[in-house]
Amino acid sequence: MTADIDEFRTQVRKFIEANAPDGTWSDGVRVPRDAETERRVRDWYVALFEVGYIGGGWPERHGGRAGHTPRHDAVVMEEIVRARVPRPIDQVLLAAHLIITFGTDEQHQRYLPRIRSAKDIWCQLFSEPGVGSDLARLTTKAIRLPDGNFRVDGQKVWTTDGQWAQGGVLLARTDSAAKPHAGLTVFLLDMSTPGVDVRPIREMTGSAEFCEVYLDDVIVPETQVLGEVNRGWGVVNSGLASERAYVGANAVMLDLLFDDLIELAQYIELPGGTSAIEDPVIRDGIAGIRARVGAVALIAAEAVEKLGTGTDDPADGLIAKLAYTELNVAMCAHAMTILSAGVLRPEGEPVHARWRQAFLWSRALTISGGSSEIVRNVLATQLLGLPRSW
């Protein structure tokens, strides 16, 4: 199996080298800036689907490949990250997994081909103002009408890619009298439906990757319910668990950041004319970062290995996510410390620009996909068995 995976990795690298779209792609910038960039990104996704590097784990009748495993998914994502080219959109992968797992035949036929052709980008309509990652307390309501359809009213926030998405996986409350985790339903929302108002949020990075989405008297056909009414909590959790195959890519991202940390230290000139990389205190700090990067790599490798052998646990991905995002913040803070120690030499501007982007984006990573605080609570109760209240 190891030899097969190594050969597969070589094939993926060659494919990326030959087919990746031109341009500089910054982590955290996921929404195309113009129509031409959007076309190149969509064409890139189509190429990945056509060769089976994404969507390879789908059922063969929907375009998947025989013998494709979560390990193959992990290799693809690792190599895409290593090449610094656009990653497949998490929300599209989530939507595909949910539609395949819980969708009807009609939903399969309607949506899956459009995902593979990159005609449909998807977003995730989960988080709300005042609720954030605690989805059980969401308040967006979907009321069943006499004709069987639903009227949805509410507000979502931190919706990544909402401004160029054609579809949205919407979680709404359909039974207000039920317990918090019950009474929720997942809908497949056409983002062009009247009453859907998408408003991009400008971030401190200068980009607008997140959106507010207002839902005002939005009519959703009952045929767009995904799974069963009032059983949406299980649907959502299945989707979030599907992201575990990609934790190995985060370890690769940390390796790239560490390389950038070394490069930055080489281009910072200290008083006296030496480089920051020669300073023993700075070198000691970098060594500490290297040890932590190695530890996260081991956590991620174990998670991928367990997933490949079918021995994985839902906590594996959460542990890896928490370790990666918190170390990412620490690395960015250390880069700022190195920058403040001296003067940047002109030839160091490209790596300096990458660190500016990484620093401004790092805090968002501790929030997206479940804030660090929520992740710690989940691990405390579900993994360690601690009580939910003190």
C-alpha positions as CSV (number, residue, x, y, z in Angstrom):
1,M,0.0,0.0,0.0
2,T,2.8,2.4,0.8
3,A,4.5,1.9,-2.6
4,D,1.1,2.5,-4.3
5,I,0.6,5.7,-2.3
6,D,4.1,6.9,-3.2
7,E,3.5,6.3,-6.8
8,F,0.1,8.1,-6.6
9,R,1.8,11.1,-4.9
10,T,4.3,11.3,-7.8
11,Q,1.4,11.3,-10.3
12,V,-0.4,14.0,-8.4
13,R,2.7,16.2,-8.3
14,K,3.2,15.9,-12.0
15,F,-0.4,16.7,-12.7
16,I,-0.3,19.8,-10.5
17,E,2.9,21.0,-12.2
18,A,1.3,20.6,-15.6
19,N,-2.2,21.8,-14.9
20,A,-2.2,24.3,-12.0
21,P,-3.5,27.7,-12.8
22,D,-1.0,30.5,-13.2
23,G,-0.8,33.2,-10.5
24,T,0.0,33.7,-6.8
25,W,-2.5,32.2,-4.5
26,S,-2.6,33.3,-0.9
27,D,-3.9,31.2,1.9
28,G,-7.1,32.7,3.2
29,V,-8.0,34.3,-0.2
30,R,-10.6,32.0,-1.6
31,V,-13.0,34.3,-3.5
32,P,-11.8,35.2,-7.0
33,R,-11.0,38.8,-7.5
34,D,-12.3,39.1,-11.1
35,A,-14.1,37.1,-13.8
36,E,-10.9,35.8,-15.4
37,T,-9.5,34.5,-12.1
38,E,-12.9,32.8,-11.4
39,R,-12.8,31.1,-14.8
40,R,-9.3,29.8,-14.1
41,V,-10.2,28.5,-10.6
42,R,-13.3,26.7,-11.9
43,D,-11.3,25.2,-14.8
44,W,-8.8,24.0,-12.2
45,Y,-11.5,22.3,-10.2
46,V,-12.9,20.6,-13.3
47,A,-9.5,19.2,-14.2
48,L,-9.1,17.8,-10.6
49,F,-12.6,16.2,-10.9
50,E,-12.0,14.8,-14.4
51,V,-8.8,13.0,-13.4
52,G,-10.4,11.7,-10.2
53,Y,-8.1,13.5,-7.7
54,I,-11.1,15.2,-6.1
55,G,-14.4,13.3,-6.0
56,G,-12.4,10.0,-6.4
57,G,-14.1,8.6,-3.3
58,W,-17.6,9.1,-4.7
59,P,-19.6,6.1,-5.7
60,E,-18.5,5.0,-9.2
61,R,-21.9,5.7,-10.6
62,H,-21.4,9.3,-9.7
63,G,-17.9,9.6,-11.1
64,G,-15.8,8.1,-8.4
65,R,-12.8,5.8,-9.0
66,A,-12.4,2.2,-7.9
67,G,-9.9,1.7,-5.2
68,H,-9.8,5.4,-4.2
69,T,-9.4,5.7,-0.4
70,P,-9.1,8.5,2.2
71,R,-5.4,8.1,2.0
72,H,-5.6,9.2,-1.7
73,D,-7.6,12.2,-0.6
74,A,-5.0,13.1,1.9
75,V,-2.2,12.9,-0.6
76,V,-4.1,15.1,-3.1
77,M,-4.7,17.8,-0.5
78,E,-1.2,17.7,0.8
79,E,0.3,18.1,-2.7
80,I,-2.1,20.9,-3.5
81,V,-1.1,22.8,-0.4
82,R,2.6,22.1,-1.0
83,A,2.3,23.6,-4.5
84,R,0.6,26.7,-3.1
85,V,-2.3,26.4,-5.6
86,P,-6.0,26.8,-5.0
87,R,-7.4,24.1,-2.7
88,P,-10.8,22.4,-3.4
89,I,-13.4,24.4,-1.5
90,D,-14.3,22.8,1.8
91,Q,-18.0,23.8,1.5
92,V,-18.2,22.1,-2.0
93,L,-16.7,18.9,-0.6
94,L,-19.1,19.1,2.4
95,A,-22.1,19.6,0.1
96,A,-21.1,16.7,-2.1
97,H,-20.6,14.3,0.9
98,L,-24.0,15.3,2.3
99,I,-25.9,15.0,-1.0
100,I,-24.3,11.6,-1.7
101,T,-25.0,10.3,1.8
102,F,-28.5,11.7,2.5
103,G,-29.8,12.9,-0.9
104,T,-32.5,11.4,-3.0
105,D,-31.9,10.1,-6.5
106,E,-33.4,13.3,-7.9
107,Q,-31.0,15.4,-5.8
108,H,-28.1,13.2,-6.9
109,Q,-28.9,13.7,-10.5
110,R,-29.6,17.4,-10.1
111,Y,-26.6,18.5,-8.1
112,L,-23.6,16.1,-8.4
113,P,-22.9,16.6,-12.1
114,R,-23.0,20.4,-11.6
115,I,-20.5,20.1,-8.8
116,R,-18.1,18.0,-10.9
117,S,-18.3,20.5,-13.7
118,A,-17.7,23.4,-11.3
119,K,-20.9,25.1,-12.4
120,D,-22.0,25.1,-8.8
121,I,-20.0,26.4,-5.9
122,W,-21.5,25.8,-2.5
123,C,-21.4,27.6,0.8
124,Q,-22.3,26.6,4.3
125,L,-25.2,28.4,6.0
126,F,-24.6,27.3,9.6
127,S,-23.2,30.0,12.0
128,E,-25.4,32.9,13.2
129,P,-24.9,36.2,15.1
130,G,-24.8,35.5,18.8
131,V,-24.4,31.8,18.2
132,G,-21.2,31.2,16.2
133,S,-20.0,27.6,16.5
134,D,-22.7,26.6,19.0
135,L,-25.1,25.4,16.2
136,A,-27.6,23.8,18.7
137,R,-28.7,27.4,19.6
138,L,-29.4,28.7,16.1
139,T,-32.6,30.6,15.6
140,T,-33.2,30.7,11.9
141,K,-36.7,29.3,11.4
142,A,-38.2,27.2,8.6
143,I,-41.9,27.0,8.9
144,R,-43.8,24.4,6.9
145,L,-46.5,25.9,4.7
146,P,-49.9,24.3,3.8
147,D,-48.5,23.2,0.4
148,G,-45.7,21.3,2.1
149,N,-42.9,23.8,1.3
150,F,-41.0,25.9,3.9
151,R,-40.7,29.6,4.6
152,V,-37.3,30.5,6.0
153,D,-36.5,33.6,8.0
154,G,-33.2,34.4,9.8
155,Q,-29.7,35.5,9.5
156,K,-26.4,33.6,8.9
157,V,-22.9,35.0,9.3
158,W,-19.3,34.0,8.5
159,T,-20.5,32.3,5.3
160,T,-17.4,31.6,3.3
161,D,-17.7,32.0,-0.5
162,G,-21.4,33.0,-0.2
163,Q,-21.0,35.8,-2.8
164,W,-20.1,33.5,-5.6
165,A,-21.9,30.3,-4.5
166,Q,-24.9,28.9,-6.5
167,G,-26.0,26.6,-3.6
168,G,-26.0,26.7,0.1
169,V,-26.3,23.9,2.7
170,L,-28.7,25.6,5.1
171,L,-29.4,24.5,8.7
172,A,-32.6,25.8,10.2
173,R,-34.9,25.1,13.1
174,T,-38.2,23.4,12.1
175,D,-39.4,22.5,15.6
176,S,-39.0,25.3,18.2
177,A,-40.4,23.1,21.0
178,A,-37.8,20.4,20.6
179,K,-34.5,20.1,22.5
180,P,-31.7,22.2,21.2
181,H,-30.0,19.4,19.1
182,A,-33.4,18.2,17.9
183,G,-35.8,20.0,15.7
184,L,-33.2,21.0,13.1
185,T,-33.4,20.4,9.4
186,V,-30.9,20.7,6.5
187,F,-32.0,22.3,3.2
188,L,-30.3,22.6,-0.1
189,L,-30.8,26.3,-0.9
190,D,-30.6,27.9,-4.3
191,M,-28.7,31.1,-3.5
192,S,-30.6,33.0,-6.2
193,T,-34.0,32.4,-4.5
194,P,-35.9,35.6,-3.8
195,G,-35.3,36.8,-0.3
196,V,-31.7,35.7,0.0
197,D,-29.5,38.7,0.5
198,V,-25.7,38.1,0.6
199,R,-23.5,40.9,2.0
200,P,-19.7,40.3,1.9
201,I,-17.8,41.3,5.1
202,R,-14.5,43.1,4.5
203,E,-11.8,41.6,6.8
204,M,-8.5,43.1,8.1
205,T,-6.7,41.1,5.3
206,G,-8.3,43.4,2.8
207,S,-10.3,40.5,1.4
208,A,-14.0,39.7,1.8
209,E,-14.0,35.9,2.1
210,F,-16.9,35.8,4.6
211,C,-20.5,37.0,4.2
212,E,-23.6,37.8,6.1
213,V,-26.6,36.2,4.6
214,Y,-30.1,37.5,5.3
215,L,-33.1,35.2,4.7
216,D,-36.4,37.0,4.4
217,D,-39.5,35.0,3.5
218,V,-37.4,32.6,1.5
219,I,-39.5,29.8,0.1
220,V,-37.7,26.5,-0.1
221,P,-39.5,23.5,-1.8
222,E,-40.0,20.4,0.3
223,T,-38.0,18.5,-2.3
224,Q,-34.9,20.5,-1.1
225,V,-35.0,18.9,2.4
226,L,-31.8,16.9,2.8
227,G,-32.4,13.8,4.9
228,E,-35.4,13.9,7.2
229,V,-37.2,16.8,8.7
230,N,-36.1,17.5,12.3
231,R,-33.1,15.1,11.9
232,G,-30.6,17.7,10.6
233,W,-28.2,17.5,13.5
234,G,-27.0,14.0,12.4
235,V,-26.7,15.2,8.8
236,V,-24.5,18.2,9.8
237,N,-22.3,16.1,12.1
238,S,-21.7,13.6,9.3
239,G,-20.6,16.3,7.0
240,L,-18.2,17.9,9.4
241,A,-16.7,14.5,10.1
242,S,-16.0,14.0,6.4
243,E,-13.3,16.7,6.6
244,R,-11.0,14.5,8.6
245,A,-9.3,13.1,5.5
246,Y,-7.6,16.5,5.0
247,V,-5.9,17.0,8.3
248,G,-2.6,15.9,6.8
249,A,-2.6,19.0,4.6
250,N,-2.5,21.2,7.6
251,A,0.8,19.7,8.6
252,V,2.2,20.4,5.2
253,M,1.0,24.0,5.6
254,L,2.9,24.3,8.9
255,D,6.1,23.0,7.1
256,L,5.7,25.7,4.5
257,L,5.2,28.3,7.2
258,F,8.3,27.1,9.0
259,D,10.3,27.4,5.8
260,D,9.0,30.9,5.5
261,L,10.1,31.6,9.1
262,I,13.7,30.5,8.3
263,E,13.7,32.7,5.2
264,L,12.3,35.7,7.0
265,A,15.0,35.4,9.7
266,Q,17.6,35.4,7.0
267,Y,16.4,38.7,5.6
268,I,16.1,40.6,8.8
269,E,19.2,42.6,9.5
270,L,20.0,43.2,13.2
271,P,22.0,46.2,14.6
272,G,25.6,45.4,13.8
273,G,24.8,44.0,10.3
274,T,24.2,40.3,11.1
275,S,21.0,38.4,10.1
276,A,18.4,37.5,12.7
277,I,19.0,33.8,11.8
278,E,22.4,34.1,13.5
279,D,21.1,35.4,16.8
280,P,21.1,32.6,19.4
281,V,17.9,33.8,21.1
282,I,16.0,33.9,17.8
283,R,17.5,30.5,16.8
284,D,16.3,29.0,20.1
285,G,12.8,30.3,19.5
286,I,12.8,28.8,15.9
287,A,14.0,25.5,17.3
288,G,11.1,25.4,19.7
289,I,8.7,26.1,16.8
290,R,10.3,23.3,14.8
291,A,9.6,20.9,17.7
292,R,6.0,21.9,17.8
293,V,5.6,21.5,14.0
294,G,7.0,18.0,14.3
295,A,4.5,17.2,17.0
296,V,1.5,18.4,15.0
297,A,2.8,16.4,12.0
298,L,2.7,13.3,14.1
299,I,-0.8,14.1,15.3
300,A,-2.0,14.6,11.7
301,A,-0.1,11.5,10.4
302,E,-1.8,9.3,13.1
303,A,-5.2,10.8,12.2
304,V,-4.7,10.0,8.5
305,E,-3.4,6.5,9.2
306,K,-6.4,5.7,11.4
307,L,-8.7,7.0,8.8
308,G,-7.1,4.8,6.2
309,T,-7.5,1.7,8.3
310,G,-11.0,2.5,9.4
311,T,-10.0,2.9,13.1
312,D,-10.6,6.6,13.2
313,D,-12.5,8.5,15.9
314,P,-14.4,11.8,15.4
315,A,-12.1,13.3,18.0
316,D,-9.0,12.7,15.7
317,G,-9.8,15.5,13.3
318,L,-10.7,17.9,16.2
319,I,-7.4,17.3,18.0
320,A,-5.5,17.9,14.7
321,K,-7.5,21.0,13.9
322,L,-6.9,22.5,17.4
323,A,-3.2,21.7,17.3
324,Y,-2.7,23.1,13.8
325,T,-4.7,26.4,14.2
326,E,-3.2,27.3,17.6
327,L,0.4,26.6,16.4
328,N,-0.3,28.6,13.3
329,V,-1.1,31.6,15.6
330,A,2.0,31.0,17.6
331,M,4.2,30.9,14.5
332,C,2.7,34.1,13.1
333,A,3.4,35.8,16.5
334,H,7.0,34.6,16.4
335,A,7.4,35.9,12.8
336,M,6.2,39.3,14.1
337,T,8.8,39.2,16.9
338,I,11.5,38.5,14.3
339,L,10.4,41.3,12.1
340,S,10.5,43.7,15.1
341,A,14.1,42.7,15.9
342,G,15.7,44.5,12.9
343,V,15.3,45.9,9.4
344,L,13.9,43.9,6.5
345,R,16.4,43.7,3.6
346,P,14.7,44.5,0.2
347,E,15.1,41.0,-1.2
348,G,12.9,39.8,1.7
349,E,9.8,41.6,0.7
350,P,8.1,38.5,-0.9
351,V,8.3,36.4,2.2
352,H,7.4,39.5,4.3
353,A,4.2,39.8,2.2
354,R,3.4,36.1,2.9
355,W,3.8,36.7,6.6
356,R,1.6,39.7,6.6
357,Q,-1.2,37.7,5.0
358,A,-0.6,34.7,7.3
359,F,-0.6,36.9,10.4
360,L,-3.9,38.6,9.5
361,W,-5.5,35.3,8.5
362,S,-4.3,33.2,11.4
363,R,-7.0,34.2,14.0
364,A,-9.7,33.3,11.5
365,L,-8.5,29.8,11.4
366,T,-9.1,29.4,15.1
367,I,-12.8,30.3,14.5
368,S,-13.7,28.7,11.2
369,G,-15.0,25.1,11.3
370,G,-15.6,25.4,15.0
371,S,-13.8,27.9,17.3
372,S,-11.0,26.6,19.5
373,E,-13.2,27.1,22.6
374,I,-16.0,25.0,21.1
375,V,-13.5,22.3,20.0
376,R,-12.0,22.2,23.5
377,N,-15.5,21.8,25.0
378,V,-16.4,19.0,22.6
379,L,-13.1,17.2,23.3
380,A,-13.7,17.6,27.1
381,T,-17.1,16.1,27.0
382,Q,-16.9,13.5,24.2
383,L,-13.3,12.4,24.5
384,L,-12.5,12.9,28.2
385,G,-16.0,12.3,29.5
386,L,-16.0,15.5,31.6
387,P,-19.4,16.9,32.7
388,R,-21.1,19.5,30.5
389,S,-21.5,21.9,33.5
390,W,-19.4,22.6,36.5
